[in-house]
Amino acid sequence: MVDVNDAVLDGKAELFFPAYLIPSLRELRGESWRQLVDRVSTLPDTHPDSLAFVLMMIKLGDCMKCHSNYYKFLRGCAFCSLQTIRTFKGSDADLLQRYSKAQDEIDRQLNGIGTLSLAA
C-alpha cells in the first residue's frame, strides 16, 4: 500500500488518477465505500472494476483539465484524490452510483459498443 504522506511529500503527479492510490482512499467515507475500496484494491490495475474506479476518479477529480500550471497538479495526485473524496458533497450511495456508471461505461467500451467519456 502506498503511504499517502510519502506521495504527498514527493509531489508526484500522474497524467490521470493512478490505481495504486486506491487503498489510500479507504478511510475517507463510510462502510460501503470502504468495502468498495477493499474489493477494488485487490484487483490488478487492468481489471475492468479497477479501470472503472480509476475512470470514476478521473471524472470526479477533473483530471482531464489538469496540467503543469494547475494548482491541483502542483499538489500531486495523492493529495488531489484525498481532497476530491473528502469534499464530495454527495453520499456514499452517490459515489457507488457513479462507480456503477463507470463500470457500465468500461463494459460498453470493452464490448466495442461505445467510447469512454472522460468529462465529468
N, C-alpha and C positions, 0 to 999 in steps of 0.2 A: 504494500500500500504506500502511496505517496504521502509524505509528510507535507501538509499544506503550508506550514510555516517555511519549509525549505523552498517550496515552489514560489511562494510569495517573495521571499528574500532574493531568490535568483532573478525574479522579474521576467521569467521565461514566458514569452508569448508565442503561441502557435498560430497557424492560419485559421484554424477552427477549434472549437472545444475538443480536447483530446480525451479519448476513452479512459486513459489511465487516471484521470481526475475524478471519475465517477465515485469511487469509495469515499472521497473527501467530502461529499455532499450528504452523507448518510444522516448525520445528527441534526440537520438543519430544519427538518419538518417532523411530522407525526409518524405513527407506526406504519401506515400504509406506504408512505414514502420510503421509510427505512427498509421495508420488505422489498420494494421495487429495486432500490439501490443494491441491497444484498444479492438479489437474484441476478441482476444485470452485471454486477461486478465480477461474478464468477465465470462469465461467458467470454469467449475470445472476442477481440475487437471487431472481427469480421462477421460475427453472428448477427442476424437480422434484428434481434432485440437490442443488442448493443448499438448497432447502427441507428436504430430508432431513438434510443436515448440521446445519442450524440446529435441527431437531427433536431430533436426537441430542444436541446440546449443551444444549438446554433440559432434557432429561431428565437428562443427566449432571450438570449444574450445579444441578439442582433449582430452576430459575428460577421455577417456579410458587409457591414458598414465599417468594420474595424480596420484601421490602418496605422502606420507608424507614428502619425501625428495625433492620433486619437487618444484621449486621456485613458480610456479603458485598456488600450493596447499597452500603454506605458506601465500600467499596474500589473499586467500579466493575466493569463487565462485562469490561473488558480484563484486569484482574488476576485476577478470578474464573475466567475461562476458561483463562488460563495455569495457574493453580493446579489447576483441575479436571483438565486433561490431564496435567500433571506428576505429580500424585498418584494418577492412575488405577492401580489395583492389578492390572488385567489386562494382557494382552499387546496388541500392535498388532493381532493377529488378532482378539482380543476386541473391540477398538474397531471394526474393519472389519465384524465381525458385527453390532454394534449399528447401524452405519451402514446395513448391508443391511436390517435390520429396519425402520429408519426409512424407507428407500426404499419398502419394501413397504407401509408404513402410508400414506405420501404417495400412492402409486399407487392404493391402495384408496379413499382419500378423493377423489382426482381422478376416479375412475371411479364415484363415487357408491355404493360398496359398504360403506363403514364411516365411522366417525368417528375423529378424532385423539384419542389418549390422551397427554396431556402429563405424566402422572405417570411417575416413574422406574420 
